[in-house]
Amino acid sequence: MTVRRTMHLAAHFPGVNNTTVWADPRSASQIEFASFEHLARTAERGLFDFFFLAEGLRLREHKGRIHDLDVVGRPESLTVLNALAAVTGHLGLAATVNATFNEPYELARRLATLDHLSGGRAAWNVVTSSDAFTGENFRRGGFLDHSERYTRAAEFVTTARELWDSWIPGGTPRPFAHHGRHFDIAGEFALPRSPQGHPVVIQAGDSDEGREFAASSADVIFTRHGGLEAGRAFYADVKRRLAKYGRRPDDLRIMPGVTVVLGDTAAEARERAEEIRRQQVSPQTAILTLEQVWGVDLSAYDPDGPLPDIDPVPDPQLGQGRTRHGDSTAIAEKWRALAQEKGLSIRQTVIEASARQSFVGTPEAVAAELEESVARDAADGFVLVPHLTPGGLDEFVDRVVPLLQERGAFRTAYEGATLRSHLGLAEPVWKG
């Protein structure tokens, strides 16, 4: 027997994600404020918990050329969210900010400023980087070893929280001092304790290091595990890690990134999903994706032909600024087995292998599947990643949210003012 729980929903702005479709005539700018405002207002109309922005500290490259989705630029997240604070009243505002190429005092101040301006709706998605390519944009370069990135991030979060706690609640500042491996700072913080105590901390990472970091330090984890069984395994693994840090299962929300495709019938929804995937993975994109795995120039290969019979030769210089997921040889073997089993071409293999977990069906069917995933402990909620900018959430909010509300699976009104209240997270205990 499953237990009904209220789910959490968030919106991911679909700017430079590989799920974004720019060929659609409804597609608009990924940097104009109107696009951010449209998606944020839609998410708030749907009573979502928060609006989520990715980060890019350098334009990605492939074979020495700027990656297609980056050619118009990548705005700075906190600047955009400060502007959105003025046109929203309840929606949480989550910025992805790198813990490798920032400093605790500066970032803690910027996040606290957003939290004050928004009335307690700020969140920080903590990411790390160890690549020299990104580091070239910074004085330190690529100094940080891969093994050190989570060590620095964990100390960064600890230090930021010490800064946020350095003011007495409702009172005056007290001097702070942090002396650690990565940071040695002392002084007085510039802002009082914010409306929700601390901005919400989000972590995105599926590695063992990432799971441990989330269990020790995060309020929300954004994961790729959206399928029911994979989601349940990930959920159980991360939740069991919390106890060693003196935390309860409800102290961390697990929210996989998912896509949703709707239709008036199941057949129509499947047809729409297939067409969207073809738009997302053009022949050129299929070859580019394959080159990311194989590490060599494959431009002579036919996207509608078979996979290469050569072994991968990982080359970090071929595509730079991208997050890499897993061992190239293992991925190639998996893709070859898939292609052989189903008789797939290069493009068909990439379409099937790289698809993000999707909920495809009628609004009624999708609502039921979302509810089941939460009830069966595969997730606490979902971060929706639409394929269109900026109207990709409109249909979900209009057709699925009301059904979730009728089922008692989603809120019918915001009950609090802060993001922590939306997520059902307690305000942090002051440790001044």
Helices and strands as residue ranges (DSSP letters): E 8-12, H 33-45, E 50-53, E 61-62, E 65-66, G 68-70, H 77-85, E 92-98, H 104-118, E 122-127, H 132-135, G 146-148, H 149-164, E 176-179, E 184-187, E 200-204, H 208-217, E 220-223, H 228-241, G 242-245, G 249-251, E 253-262, H 266-280, H 283-294, E 319-320, H 328-342, H 346-353, E 358-361, H 363-375, E 381-384, H 394-399, H 401-406, H 419-423
